[in-house]
Amino acid sequence: MCGINCNIENDEEILRINSPKPRCDGPYIVVYKCVRKRWAIVALCWDGVPVLAIRWFYGGKGSPVSTGHPTWFIIPDMLYQAILNGIPLEYRIRDDIDRFLAGEIDGEELKERWENNLKR
């Protein structure tokens, strides 16, 4: 259910992908998604380091896939700002993502702040 059959309008389905488990904490939030082109960017920790990751939801399992399991493509840190500048994010949400990536807040705090922002 991580390819074409994944309902990417539902963030919970996107956030279920956490492979490989020994390396992946989270994902904590869906930073941005393009439902029409079927891709999403998330914030997670990879080997304990806050990162952004992306994947595409098409075909049977989407892409990328590793050893038959849906996984995330970890975006190089030097591309974070260019990517974040290229997507529409409210200032307070962008600030929280920047603080997460800088290690100033952890993933659970990012998730809590994100949920609180959605309630406003």
N, C-alpha and C positions, 0 to 999 in steps of 0.2 A: 504493500500500500504506500510505497514511497515514490512511485513514478506517476504515471498518468492518472492512476486511481486515487491519488492523494488529494484530499480536499484542501488545497492550499489557502482557501479563504479562512480556514480554521487554524489559527496559530498553534493550538494544542497538538494538532497532527504534525506540523512542522517540527515542533519542539520535542517530539518523541524520538527523533533520530539522534542517537548518542553513541555512535560507533566510531572507533573502537573504544569500548568502555574504560580500559585501563588508562587511556590518554585523554579522554574527553569528560570534562565536568560541565554540566549544563546540557544543551544550550539554555541560556537564561531568558533571552527575549528575541523576538523577531524584530530586527532593526528596520527592515524594509522588505517588501515583496512586490513582485510584478505578477499578478494573477494571470494576465493575458499571455505573457511569455513564459510563465511557469518557473520562476526562480525566486529564491529568497536569500537574504543576508541575515545572519544571526550573530549574537555575541555569546561567546562561550570561553571556557578555559581549556587550553591544549597543553598538556604536560604542566599544568599549574600556572600557565601564563595566559592573561586575558588577551583574546584575539577576536577578530571578525572572521567569519567563514561564509561560504556561499555554496549553493547546490541548485541543480536544475531538476525539475519534477516532470519528466517525460518518460516514455517507454515503460518497461516493466518495473524497474527499480530506480529510475532517475540516474543522475550522475553528479558526483562520482560514486563508484561502488568499489569496495575493497573486500576481497575474499567472500564475495557474494552478499555483503551487507552494505546497505546505504550508509554513506559517510559524508563528511563535509570536506570541502576544499578550503584549506587554511589560506587566507589572503595574506601576502607579505606585509609586514608592518609599515614599510615605506609607502604603501598604497592606501593606507587607512584614510588619511586626510583628503586625498583626491576623490576617493569613493564617497566619503561622508559629505564632502562639498557638492557632490553631483546628485544627491538625493534630497528630496524635500523633508526636512526634519524641523520640528519646533525647537527653539533655542534651548529650553530647559531639558528636553530629551537629548539633544545633541551634547549638551554640557555633561549630562550623566554618562553618556557613552564615552566621551573623552576622558572623564574621570575614571571610569572602569578600565579603559585601555591603559591609562597611566598607573593603574594599581592603587588609586586613592580610595576606591570603593570596591567591594567584592561583588560577585555575581548575584548573591541573594539580595544584597542591598539594591543593586541595579534593578532586579526583578520587582522588588517592592516599590521602588520609586516609579518604575514604568507603570505598574498597576495603579498606583495613586494618580499619576498623570492622566491615565485613561478615564478615571472616574470624574475628573474635573470637567 
